[in-house]
Amino acid sequence: MKVKITKRQLISGAVLLALLLIGLLIYRYHGTWEIIQHRVFDQSALVAQVRRHRAIDILLVVPLLICFSIIPGAPVATISVVAGICFGKGLGAVLNIIGITLGNLIAQRFFGRVTARHDQQPSKLVTAIGKMRHPLLGIVIGYTIPFIPTSLVSLAAIETAVTPRQLAAATLLGSMPTAIIYAWGGDELIKAHFKNALMLVGLLVLLLGLLWLIHHDRQRAVDLDH
C-alpha cells in the first residue's frame, strides 16, 4: 500500500525535527553561553571553547541544514553562518554544502510526489525559471542567489524537463557558493574580523545581480518563440 504524504505534513515534520535539533545544540553549547555572559575572556579562548566540537555536533548541524532547506522561508543562512562559527571556514563550508545540497535534493524529490493543491498560483520565480531557454542555468542561479527561499527553487526545479543527474549536478553547483560564503562569514565573525565579514556581506548582495541572467535568458526564449 502506497502511503501518501501532503506537503504540509512534510514541512511540519521538518519543523518539529528542526526544533528538536536546535534544542539539542543549545544544550550542548550552554557552556559557551556561560563564558560569554559571566566571564572575561579573550578571542582565542572563545574560539577554542566554541570549536571543541565532536562528531555528534556534526550529526546535529547537517540534519538541521537539511530541515531548513525544506521549510519554506526558513533562514538557512543563519544555520550556515553558525556552522562557520562552530566548525571554521573549512569544515563549516563542507558541512554547509552537504546539508544544503541534500536538503534541496530531498525537497525536490518530495515536492514532486506529495499531494498538493493544484489551484495554487506558482511564484514568479518558479514561472521565470520554467520559461528559461537554459533551465539548468536557472536552477544553479536560483540556489546561488541569497535571500531567495530554497524551497521555491526546488519547486521550480521539479517543473523543468531535465534528467535527475543533471538536476543533482545543478543543485550541487548552485548550493556551493553561498554555503562557502556563509561558513567563511561565520569564521570571520567569531574571530572578530568584522571588516572581512562585511566584505562577504557585500559579495552576497552582488550575487543578487544574477537575477538579471534569469530575466535575460527568459526574454531570449520569448523572443525566439515569436
C-alpha positions as CSV (number, residue, x, y, z in Angstrom):
1,M,0.0,0.0,0.0
2,K,1.4,3.3,-1.1
3,V,1.5,5.9,1.6
4,K,0.7,9.5,0.5
5,I,2.1,12.5,2.4
6,T,1.0,16.0,1.9
7,K,3.3,19.0,1.6
8,R,2.0,20.3,4.9
9,Q,2.9,17.0,6.6
10,L,6.4,17.0,5.2
11,I,7.0,20.6,6.2
12,S,5.5,20.1,9.7
13,G,7.8,17.1,10.2
14,A,10.8,19.1,9.2
15,V,9.8,21.9,11.6
16,L,9.4,19.6,14.5
17,L,12.8,17.9,13.8
18,A,14.5,21.3,13.4
19,L,13.1,22.5,16.8
20,L,14.5,19.3,18.4
21,L,17.9,19.7,16.8
22,I,18.1,23.4,17.8
23,G,17.2,22.5,21.4
24,L,20.0,19.9,21.5
25,L,22.5,22.3,20.0
26,I,21.6,25.0,22.6
27,Y,22.0,22.4,25.4
28,R,25.4,21.2,24.1
29,Y,26.8,24.7,23.8
30,H,25.4,26.0,27.1
31,G,29.0,26.2,28.4
32,T,29.8,28.7,25.7
33,W,26.8,30.9,26.6
34,E,28.0,31.0,30.3
35,I,31.5,32.1,29.2
36,I,30.1,34.9,27.1
37,Q,27.7,36.1,29.9
38,H,29.7,35.7,33.0
39,R,33.4,35.6,32.4
40,V,36.2,37.8,31.0
41,F,37.7,36.0,28.0
42,D,40.0,36.7,25.1
43,Q,39.0,36.0,21.5
44,S,41.3,32.9,21.1
45,A,39.8,31.3,24.3
46,L,36.3,31.9,22.9
47,V,37.1,30.3,19.6
48,A,38.7,27.3,21.3
49,Q,35.7,26.9,23.5
50,V,33.2,27.1,20.7
51,R,35.2,24.7,18.5
52,R,35.5,21.9,21.0
53,H,33.1,20.0,18.8
54,R,32.6,16.3,18.5
55,A,31.1,14.1,15.8
56,I,27.6,14.4,17.4
57,D,27.6,18.1,16.8
58,I,28.2,17.4,13.1
59,L,25.3,15.0,13.2
60,L,23.1,17.7,14.6
61,V,24.1,20.5,12.2
62,V,23.8,18.7,8.9
63,P,20.2,17.4,9.6
64,L,19.3,20.9,10.7
65,L,20.6,22.4,7.4
66,I,18.5,19.7,5.6
67,C,15.4,20.7,7.5
68,F,15.9,24.4,7.0
69,S,16.3,23.8,3.2
70,I,13.0,22.0,3.1
71,I,11.0,24.5,5.3
72,P,9.7,27.5,3.2
73,G,11.1,30.7,4.4
74,A,13.4,29.1,7.0
75,P,16.7,31.1,7.4
76,V,19.2,28.6,6.0
77,A,21.8,31.4,6.1
78,T,21.6,31.6,9.9
79,I,22.4,27.9,10.4
80,S,25.1,28.1,7.7
81,V,26.8,31.0,9.5
82,V,26.5,29.1,12.8
83,A,28.3,26.2,11.1
84,G,31.1,28.5,10.2
85,I,31.3,29.8,13.7
86,C,31.3,26.4,15.3
87,F,33.5,24.5,12.8
88,G,35.6,27.0,11.0
89,K,35.6,28.1,7.3
90,G,36.9,24.7,6.0
91,L,34.8,22.1,7.8
92,G,31.9,24.6,8.1
93,A,31.8,25.0,4.3
94,V,31.9,21.2,3.7
95,L,29.0,20.7,6.2
96,N,27.0,23.5,4.6
97,I,27.5,22.1,1.1
98,I,26.4,18.6,2.2
99,G,23.5,19.8,4.3
100,I,22.1,22.3,1.9
101,T,22.5,20.1,-1.2
102,L,20.9,17.1,0.5
103,G,18.1,19.3,1.8
104,N,17.4,20.7,-1.7
105,L,17.5,17.3,-3.3
106,I,15.1,15.8,-0.7
107,A,12.8,18.8,-1.2
108,Q,12.8,18.2,-5.0
109,R,12.0,14.5,-4.6
110,F,9.2,15.0,-2.1
111,F,7.7,18.1,-3.7
112,G,7.4,16.2,-6.9
113,R,5.5,13.4,-5.2
114,V,3.4,14.9,-2.4
115,T,-0.3,15.6,-3.0
116,A,-0.7,19.3,-3.2
117,R,-3.4,21.7,-4.2
118,H,-3.4,22.4,-8.0
119,D,-5.3,25.6,-7.8
120,Q,-2.3,27.5,-6.2
121,Q,-0.6,30.0,-8.4
122,P,3.1,29.4,-8.9
123,S,5.5,32.1,-7.7
124,K,7.1,34.5,-10.2
125,L,10.5,32.8,-9.7
126,V,9.1,29.3,-10.4
127,T,7.5,30.7,-13.6
128,A,10.6,32.6,-14.7
129,I,12.9,29.6,-14.3
130,G,10.4,27.3,-16.0
131,K,10.4,29.5,-19.1
132,M,14.2,29.9,-19.4
133,R,16.0,28.6,-22.5
134,H,18.5,27.0,-20.2
135,P,16.6,25.8,-17.1
136,L,19.7,24.2,-15.6
137,L,21.3,27.6,-15.5
138,G,18.2,28.9,-13.8
139,I,18.4,26.2,-11.1
140,V,22.1,27.0,-10.5
141,I,21.4,30.7,-10.2
142,G,18.3,30.2,-8.1
143,Y,20.2,28.2,-5.5
144,T,23.2,30.6,-5.7
145,I,21.3,33.8,-5.1
146,P,20.9,34.5,-1.3
147,F,17.7,35.6,0.4
148,I,15.6,33.5,-2.0
149,P,13.9,30.6,-0.2
150,T,15.5,27.4,-1.5
151,S,12.1,25.7,-1.3
152,L,10.9,28.0,-4.2
153,V,13.9,27.0,-6.3
154,S,13.2,23.3,-5.5
155,L,9.6,23.8,-6.7
156,A,10.9,25.4,-9.9
157,A,13.5,22.6,-10.4
158,I,10.9,19.8,-10.5
159,E,9.0,21.7,-13.2
160,T,12.0,21.6,-15.6
161,A,12.5,18.9,-18.2
162,V,16.0,17.8,-17.1
163,T,17.4,14.4,-16.1
164,P,17.8,13.5,-12.4
165,R,21.6,13.5,-12.8
166,Q,21.6,17.0,-14.4
167,L,19.3,18.3,-11.7
168,A,21.6,16.9,-8.9
169,A,24.7,18.5,-10.5
170,A,22.9,21.8,-10.9
171,T,21.7,21.7,-7.3
172,L,25.2,21.0,-6.0
173,L,26.8,23.7,-8.1
174,G,24.1,26.2,-7.1
175,S,24.4,25.4,-3.4
176,M,28.2,25.7,-3.1
177,P,28.8,29.5,-3.4
178,T,26.6,30.7,-0.6
179,A,27.4,27.7,1.5
180,I,31.1,28.6,1.4
181,I,30.4,32.4,1.9
182,Y,28.2,31.8,4.9
183,A,30.8,29.5,6.5
184,W,33.6,32.0,5.9
185,G,31.4,34.8,7.3
186,G,30.8,32.8,10.5
187,D,34.5,32.2,10.9
188,E,35.3,35.9,10.4
189,L,32.6,36.8,13.0
190,I,33.9,34.5,15.7
191,K,37.4,35.8,15.2
192,A,36.1,39.4,15.3
193,H,37.3,40.2,11.8
194,F,34.3,42.4,11.1
195,K,35.7,44.2,8.1
196,N,36.2,40.9,6.3
197,A,32.6,39.8,7.3
198,L,31.2,43.0,5.8
199,M,33.1,42.3,2.6
200,L,31.4,38.9,2.4
201,V,28.0,40.5,3.0
202,G,28.8,42.8,0.1
203,L,29.6,39.8,-2.1
204,L,26.2,38.3,-1.2
205,V,24.5,41.5,-2.2
206,L,26.3,41.4,-5.5
207,L,25.0,37.9,-6.2
208,L,21.5,39.3,-6.4
209,G,22.6,40.7,-9.7
210,L,22.4,37.1,-11.1
211,L,18.6,37.6,-11.2
212,W,19.2,39.6,-14.4
213,L,20.5,36.5,-16.0
214,I,17.3,34.7,-15.4
215,H,15.3,37.6,-16.8
216,H,17.6,37.9,-19.8
217,D,17.6,34.2,-20.6
218,R,13.8,34.1,-20.3
219,Q,13.4,37.1,-22.6
220,R,15.6,35.5,-25.2
221,A,13.3,32.4,-25.0
222,V,10.3,34.6,-25.5
223,D,11.9,36.4,-28.5
224,L,12.8,33.1,-30.2
225,D,9.2,31.8,-29.7
226,H,8.0,34.8,-31.6
